[in-house]
Amino acid sequence: MELKILPGVVFLVFGTLMYGLSKFLPFGQFEFFGRSYLLLFLVLFSLVISIISLVQFYKAKTTIHPMQSEKVSKLVTSGLYAYSRNPMYLALLLVLLAWGLYLGNAFNVLLAAGFVSYMNRFQIQAEERILSQKFKKNYAQYCIQVRRWF
């Protein structure tokens, strides 16, 4: 099952589940002052993280395709990657959290946590095994210094 489903598809599935939950669960709705500002901040922050992450991979001339981790030519450890080993996935999580805010159901946080759990198990662990085999001690040291998500 590992590395079989593109992260974008997983993101869309969880987003759809969040929508369904907000429509069919009769409780858990919320509203608070500044919700729209927080939503906007999360989306913009996600966009910035995404762009910077992609630019860093482009400059390093390595693949961003998650299904082709074996084609990685360089370990990117600077910039955002000095703070998160998975800023692209973090950006997807931030969009899901913003989507949950937009939908206004508190239980959507559980689905966002489910996204993190799924990505850890079926995407990130598989990528980490490949990177560990390819970059050995450098990757092991990087994992010690930098957290998986943030």
C-alpha positions in Angstrom: 0.0 0.0 0.0 2.9 2.3 0.6 3.6 5.0 -2.1 0.6 3.8 -4.1 -1.7 6.8 -3.8 -0.5 10.3 -4.6 -0.5 12.7 -1.6 -2.7 15.1 -3.6 -5.3 12.4 -3.9 -5.1 11.6 -0.2 -5.5 15.3 0.5 -8.6 15.4 -1.6 -10.1 12.3 0.0 -9.6 13.8 3.5 -11.0 17.2 2.3 -14.1 15.4 1.0 -14.5 13.5 4.2 -14.3 16.8 6.1 -17.0 18.2 3.9 -19.2 15.2 4.5 -18.7 15.3 8.2 -19.6 19.0 8.4 -22.8 18.3 6.4 -24.0 15.2 8.1 -22.8 15.5 11.7 -25.6 17.3 13.6 -23.3 18.8 16.2 -19.8 20.3 16.6 -20.4 23.5 14.6 -18.5 26.6 15.8 -18.0 30.2 15.1 -15.6 32.7 16.6 -14.3 36.2 16.0 -11.4 36.2 13.6 -12.1 32.8 12.1 -11.9 34.2 8.6 -8.6 35.9 9.3 -7.1 32.7 10.7 -8.4 30.8 7.7 -6.7 33.3 5.4 -3.5 33.2 7.3 -3.4 29.4 7.1 -4.0 29.4 3.4 -1.4 32.1 2.7 1.2 30.4 5.0 0.6 27.1 3.2 1.1 28.8 -0.1 4.4 30.4 1.0 5.6 27.1 2.4 4.6 25.3 -0.8 6.3 27.7 -3.1 9.5 27.9 -1.1 9.7 24.1 -0.8 9.2 23.6 -4.5 11.8 26.2 -5.4 14.3 24.6 -3.1 13.8 21.2 -4.8 14.0 22.9 -8.2 17.3 24.6 -7.3 18.7 21.4 -6.0 17.7 19.7 -9.3 16.0 16.8 -7.6 12.6 15.3 -8.0 9.5 16.4 -6.1 7.4 13.5 -7.3 6.5 11.4 -4.2 6.1 8.2 -6.2 9.6 8.5 -7.5 11.6 8.9 -4.3 14.3 6.6 -5.7 15.1 9.3 -8.3 16.1 11.8 -5.6 19.5 13.1 -6.5 20.2 15.4 -3.6 19.2 15.6 0.1 17.7 19.1 0.7 18.4 20.1 4.3 18.6 23.9 4.2 15.9 26.6 4.1 12.5 25.3 5.2 14.0 21.8 5.3 16.1 22.8 8.2 12.9 23.1 10.2 10.7 20.4 8.7 11.5 17.3 6.8 8.1 17.5 5.1 7.1 21.1 4.5 5.1 20.1 1.4 3.0 17.8 3.4 2.8 20.4 6.2 1.4 22.8 3.6 -1.3 20.3 2.7 -2.2 19.9 6.4 -2.5 23.7 6.9 -4.9 23.8 3.9 -7.0 21.0 5.5 -7.0 22.9 8.8 -8.2 26.0 6.9 -10.8 24.0 5.2 -12.0 22.7 8.6 -12.2 26.3 9.8 -14.2 27.2 6.7 -16.6 24.3 7.2 -17.0 25.2 10.9 -17.1 21.8 12.5 -14.7 21.1 15.3 -14.6 17.3 14.6 -12.8 18.0 11.3 -9.7 18.3 13.4 -9.9 14.6 13.9 -9.8 14.1 10.2 -6.8 16.4 9.8 -5.1 14.2 12.5 -6.1 11.2 10.4 -4.4 12.8 7.4 -1.2 13.2 9.4 -1.4 9.6 10.6 -2.0 8.2 7.1 0.8 10.3 5.6 3.2 9.2 8.3 2.4 5.5 7.8 1.9 5.1 4.1 3.9 8.0 2.5 6.6 9.4 4.8 7.9 6.2 6.3 8.3 4.7 2.8 10.1 7.9 1.6 12.3 7.9 4.7 13.4 4.3 4.1 14.4 5.2 0.5 16.3 8.3 1.6 18.0 6.4 4.4 19.2 3.8 2.0 20.4 6.4 -0.5 22.0 9.0 1.9 22.8 6.7 4.8 24.6 8.7 7.7 23.7 12.1 6.3 20.0 11.3 6.3 20.2 9.7 9.8 21.9 12.9 11.1 19.3 15.0 9.4 16.5 13.1 11.0 18.0 13.6 14.4 18.3 17.4 13.9 15.0 18.1 12.1 11.5 17.0 13.1 9.2 15.2 10.7 6.4 17.9 10.5 7.4 21.0 12.4 
